[in-house]
Amino acid sequence: VSDSPLTARRISADGPIGVFDSGMGGLSVAKPLLERLPHETLLYVGDTANLPFGPKSIETVRQISLEICDFLIREGAKLVIIACNTATAAGLAACQEAFPDVPILGMVTPGVRAALAATRGGGIAVVGTLGTITSGEVERAIRAQDASVRIVARENEDLLRLAEQGGGDNPALLHQLAEASIPPALADGADTLLLACTDYTCIRSAVDAVVPSGVIVIDPAEAVVDEAAALLLARGLARTTPDPPRHRFCVTDPLAVPQFRDHARAAFGIEIGHLESIILPARRERMTV
Ligand code: DGL
């Protein structure tokens, strides 16, 4: 990862908002971002060459996050959104430290804030990838705000593997995995369910089908977009160019191209004309050594 003066350059309000995830889960943030900030340019990276992040070590996901941030900032990003809870838990602090001149937002803080605002005292159930849950970051963030909240945190990798394929093609299996993993997280009486993985958005109806009525389900995507919009306004970084934005969507494994495009359309209604297949600079450098 570069420590060149690149990081010290001035941020341009006309630069893109960089958004990344291991795959298409981050489109759950890209979608409201495009709707709410239609003048902004989006630069999206789905690191499909490294999908899934969930079962990888924190160190590995941190390194991956640094490489993607480096790419987005080299490409002129004025703001980076880590649209992945696993990468936020593993890499947000490291990315903020490595690139201090560019604001970088993650999923955990906005999600926790929304969950704390929603709970009526029954407690918060947190579901996410193995990496997110074992990092303890979400629990720590909740406790830092309110040490008295009851928290149940559970990984559900099996369900999330299906989610990242848009739910897969077996609805019965999807329901079975949702039933096996979501209600047990709520068994302790939690009144709020924090979806601490952006891939849940792709299977939201399967999740809602197994959540008892009365439980509030929190998808942090909107809260992250609120934060991004407020930040751009506060720092005078809203895009001013009158011509329409030219968004870029990239994946890091060429084989992922057709599937990513299909899922973006089916799960999010996002039409991606040209989907780029890229190799991140840090990885290219390693390949040529
Ligand atoms: N979308 C990611 C998250 O929010 C992780 C999915 C994966 O395991 O790659 O945690």
Boltz pocket constraint, residues with backbone or C-beta under 6 A from the ligand:
constraints:
  - pocket:
      binder: B
      contacts: [[A, 21], [A, 22], [A, 23], [A, 25], [A, 26], [A, 50], [A, 51], [A, 52], [A, 53], [A, 54], [A, 55], [A, 83], [A, 84], [A, 85], [A, 86], [A, 87], [A, 128], [A, 129], [A, 132], [A, 160], [A, 164], [A, 196], [A, 197], [A, 198], [A, 199]]
      max_distance: 6.0
